[in-house]
Structure formats: structure tokens, C-alpha cells
Amino acid sequence: MPTTIGGREIATKASNHQAVSPPAVSNVPPMTPATPPGAPAPFPYLGRSATASKTAPKLKIGGGEALVSGSEMSVDPPGNQPSQPAPIHDVVTMMVNQKIICQ
């Protein structure tokens, strides 16, 4: 049975929680007729608590380190990898598959 606070399960590295972001806009490779930066397209980012870093190592719940504000999860593939051939990737960060930061 998971540990809860206020009726919500606590996210730990062992709990296998998932985080889905609202779609982020990335440019996909230029299409015909070619546009220099490519065409904008939405990509949802998905992260799993099992890949988290910057967790609280002294706060173990159910055998896993608890995720706290500032913890980071890796973006699971494919993320916005289809944008790689385009010269501009994520419109805001200009990155490909980086991190999801817990708030």
C-alpha cells in the first residue's frame, strides 16, 4: 500500500509516477517548399519518477527517495527528438529531450 498525504500518493523513485507536460512547441524538419527553421509542431513530454535526480536521499518512503521541489526527471524518448534535423528545436529552450523539473 502506498504512503499518502492528504489522500495523494507520495512520488518517490520507487513509486513509478509519471509526469506529463502540456505540449511544447518544437520545429520539425523543413517541408516542401522548404522553410528555413522548419514547421512548428506540438510535442508532449513524459517523465518517470524512477529517472529522478536531485531527490531527498535522507527522506525514504516505501524504499525510494522522495521527489521534492526542484527534483528533475529525464524526458522519455521520443519527446521532441523528431525535431533534431531542424536547426531550431524546442522553441522556448532550444533543447532536445532535457529534464522535467518538479515544482
Residue, then its C-alpha position, 0 to 999 in steps of 0.5 A: m500500500p502506498t504512503t499518502i498525504g492528504g489522500r495523494e500518493i507520495a512520488t518517490k523513485a520507487s513509486n513509478h509516477q509519471a509526469v506529463s507536460p502540456p505540449a511544447v512547441s518544437n520545429v520539425p524538419p523543413m517541408t516542401p517548399a522548404t522553410p528555413p527553421g522548419a514547421p512548428a509542431p506540438f510535442p508532449y513530454l513524459g517523465r518517470s519518477a524512477t529517472a529522478s535526480k536531485t531527490a531527498p536521499k535522507l527522506k525514504i518512503g516505501g524504499g525510494e527517495a522522495l521527489v521534492s521541489g526542484s527534483e528533475m526527471s529525464v524526458d522519455p524518448p521520443g519527446n521532441q527528438p523528431s525535431q533534431p534535423a531542424p536547426i531550431h528545436d524546442v522553441v522556448t529552450m532550444m533543447v532536445n529531450q532535457k529534464i522535467i523539473c518538479q515544482 
